[in-house]
Amino acid sequence: MRGPLFYSKILLFGEYGIIKDSKGLSIPYNFYNGALKIDEHKTIATKRSNDNLTRFVSYLEELQQNNPDLVIFDMEKLKTDVDNGLYFDSSIPEGYGVGSSGALVAAIYDKYASNKITVLENLTREKLLTLKSVFAEMESFFHGKSSGLDPLNSYLSLPILINSKDNIEPAGIPSQTKSGQGAVFLLDSGTTGETAPMVRIFMENMKQEGFRNMLKNQFVKHTDACVEDFLQGDVKSLFKNIKHLSKVVLDNFKPMIPKQFHKLWKKGIETNAYYLKLCGSGGGGYMLGFTEDFELAQQELKDYKLEVVYNF
């Protein structure tokens, strides 16, 4: 058996801010994907995934008992498949901020949830919020706390605009220009990051009034402006706001930026050749880069592996 493919995602804007009701914009990234498969002859990799699913099933069973109104799974089928070697065959790198657990959650919901909301329905805001809350509970198994957005993005395979916690909608993003010099790209830090410890640091910082004010008056303000600019295709204003955002992150989110990249981050702001921002919770994995001239950014970052996500 092989299930349908679920794609990775990129949160272009909104990391950390969406915890505090900033806008956010998340897009599917089809370069990586995963699907459920059954492997009776377990290899080391498939066994690891299968063991992980065994633990996940116990968690889902408990979730279903405690909250039957939220979601019901075909537990019998799920357990049988896991016993028979079910695993998640995925090319999505883990700990890189591109939604590896989100794709797995979407795949499990798609195959085993009873009365599931399907992609083909008329997706009202209410249905989107229901899906998001189901996915948030499911994905909490992996991160301790989840917004449910990664699985939602993976499940729908559509760009999603987050206006606020209770207001999300599928978004139309400007179509890419193949001839454009500008690009959004991923920069590989070469190390993995873990979401839970980064979120803990953030929550600890949130206890300080100064940090809360910075978040509201600078971080959220520039994030919201970036989302608006991006959706309207206002590239000039977008880069002005991304520069501000990049600087705010460098000044206030240092633990989330791997140490060896502090200089590189600063250099981008000073030269305007590129601007870096977090991709997901940070601490490792990918960083997101924005540039108006990708060739120039490539020269400046020639020692690093870059992957283009979107062309301006």
N, C-alpha and C positions, 0 to 999 in steps of 0.2 A: 504493500500500500504506500501511496505517496499523496499527501494532502496538497492543497493549493499553496502558492507562494505568498509570503508576507514580507513586505519590504522594510528596510531601515528607514529612519526619519532624521531630519535635521531641524532643530529648533533654531530658526534664524535669529529670532529676537525673543527675549522674555525670560531667559534662565534666571532663577532666583526671584525676579520681579513678579512673576505670575503667582508666587506664594503670597505676595502682598498686592494682588489685584492690578498689576500692570497689564498692558496689552501684550500679546505674544503672537508669533507667526511660525507655524510649523509646516514643513513640506516633506513629502515622501522622497526618499533617495533610493532610486532603483538599482544602484550599483551593487548593493548588498541585499541578500534576502535569505529566508529560511522556510523550511516546510517540515511538517511532521512525517516521520517514516517509521516503519517497523523493521528492526534488524534482529533476527533470531540468533545470529552468530555474533555476539557482542564483541566489538573491538574496544580498545581502551577509551576512545573518544565517545563512542555511542553508549558505552556503559556509564560514563560520567554523566552524560545527558539524561540517561534513563534513571540513574540514582536520584538526580536532581528532580526529575518528574515524579518519582515515588514520594519524595518529601512534599512536593507541590500539591499532589493529590490529597494527602492528609490535611494540608492547610485548606484546600478547597472544600473538603468534606465538613470541616469545622465551620468554615464561612457559611456554607449552605445551611447548616443546623442553626447557627446563630442568627442568620438573616435570610430566611426562606423567601421573603418577598422580593429580595434583590435579584437573586439568580438561582436557578436549579440546573444541575448538570446530570447527564446520563452517567452516573457514577459507576454503574456496573460495567458499561462498555469501556469507560476510561480506565478502570482498574484492570480489566482483562487485557486491554491493549498495552498498558504499562507492563504487566506481567509477561506479555509476549515480546517485549523489547522495544516499545515505543520510544523514540528519541526525536530531538529537534535537530534536523540537519541544516546547519546555518553557516553562511559565509560572513555574518555580521560580527565584527570584532567586539569582544566583551570589554567593558570598562573604557569604551572610547567615546561615549556620549552620543551614539547614533542609534540607540534603542534596541539592543539585542534582546532584553527581557520583554520589551513592548511587543515585538514581533511574535515571540513565543506565547504570550498571553492572548494575543489576537487569534493565533492559530488554535489554541485550546478552546477558546470561546466559540469560534466558528464551527469546530467539529463536534463539541460535546455539550454546549449549552442547549437546554430545552427552551422553547418559545423565544428563540433569539431574535434580536432586531437585525434585519438583513440590510445589506448595502442597497438593495434594489427598491426598498420602500421609500416613500416620501419622507425624507429625514427632517422631521420637525425639530425645533430647538429642544423640545421636551425629550424626544427620542435620543438626541445627541447627548443631552445631560444624563439621561439614564445610562446610556452606554459608558459615558465617562465615569460615572460613579461605580458601575460594575467593574470596569477596568482598574480604577484606582484601588478598590479593595483587593482585586486579584494580584495586581503588581506590587502591592505592599509587602507581599511575601519576599520579594527580591530586594527592596530598598528600605523597608521600614516605614516609608511614607511616600506615596505616589499621587500625582495629580490625575493620572489616568490618561494623559494626553498622548504619550508615546504609543500605547496600544491602539488608541482611537485613530491616530494617524495611520498606523500600519493596517488596521482593519478596513478603514475606508479608502485608503490610498488616495487621499485628496489633501490639498493644502487646507490647513485649519487656522482660522483667525480667532484668537482669544480676545474678546473685548473686556471680559472680567470673569471672575470665577463662575458666575451663573449665566454667562452669555457667550456662547461659542457658535461659530457658523462656518460652513465650508467657504473657502475664499477663492476668488479668481485672482491669480497673480499675473502680472504682465508677462506676455510670452517672451521667451529668450531671444536675443538677437545673436545669431551665430557670428556676425561680422564685428560685433562690439569688442572693444579692447578691455572693457571692465569685466570683473569677475568676482564671484564669491567662491572661495576655495577652502579646502580642508588642509591643515598643516599637521602632520603626524609628529607628536611629541616623542614617540618611541617608547613611552611608558603607559601603563594602564592607570586609570583613576577609579576610585570607589566612590559611589554616590553618597552612601550613608554618612561617612565621616565628614564629608564636605558640607552636607546639609546640617550636621550637628554644629560645625563651626559657624555657619551662617546664623543658625538659631541662637547660638550663644551671643554673637555680635548684636543680634536684634534686641538684646536686653539693654543695650546702651542707647541713650537718647540721640546722641550725635550720629550714630550709625543709622538709626531709623530716619532721622531728618535727611541725611544724605541720600538714603534710598528713595524717599518720597520726592525730594526737591531736585535731585539730579538723575539718579539711575532710572527711576520710573519715567520721569519727564522725557529723557532722551530716548529711552526704549520705545515709548508710545510714539514719539516723533518719527523714529526710524521705521516703525511699522506703517504709519500713515504714508511716509515718503515712498517706501518700497511699493506699497499697493497702488499708489498713484503714478509710479514711474518717475518721480521727481529726483533724478540721480544727483543733481547738484546739492540739494538740501539734504539728501540722504547721507552723502559723504561728510557733510559738515556735522551732522548729528552723530554719525558713527565715530568720528574723531573724538567728540566730546565723551561718548560712551566708553570708548577704548581707554581714555585717560581716567575716567571715574573708576573703571574696573581695576586699572593698574594701581591707583592710589588706595583703593578700599577693599580689594578682593585678592590681595597678594598670596594668601595661602592656597588659593584655587589655581594660581598660575605656577607651573613647575619652575623652580628657582632659575634653572639654566635659560629660561625664556624671558626673564624680566628685562634684560638688556635689549633683546630682539624686539620686544613689545614696544619699548620706549623709542627705539630707533625708527620704527614705523611711524609713530606719532610725530617725531622730529623731522623726518624726511618727506612725509606724506606719500611715500611709495606704496604703502599698504597700511591697513589698520587691523589689529587683531582683537578678537573678543572670545569669550568662553563659548564652548560648544557643549551644552549640557552642564553638568555640575563642576567640571574642571578637575584639577588635581592630577591630570594626565590625559591620555587619550588624544583626541583631536582638539585643535583650536580652530576657530573660524577666522578666515581672513577676507577682507574686502579691499579691492583695489580698482582704480580707474584705468590702470595700465598693467595688464597681467604680465606682459613681457618684462617690464621693469621690476615688478614684484618677484618674478622668477629669478632675475639676476641677483637681486638683493637677498633672496632666500635660496641661493643655489645649493646650499648644503642640506636642504630639507626636501622631503617628499611632499609634493602638493597635488591635490586632486580638485579639479574644477567641478563645482556643484551647479553653478548658474552663471550665465553670461549676460552682461548688460549691453 
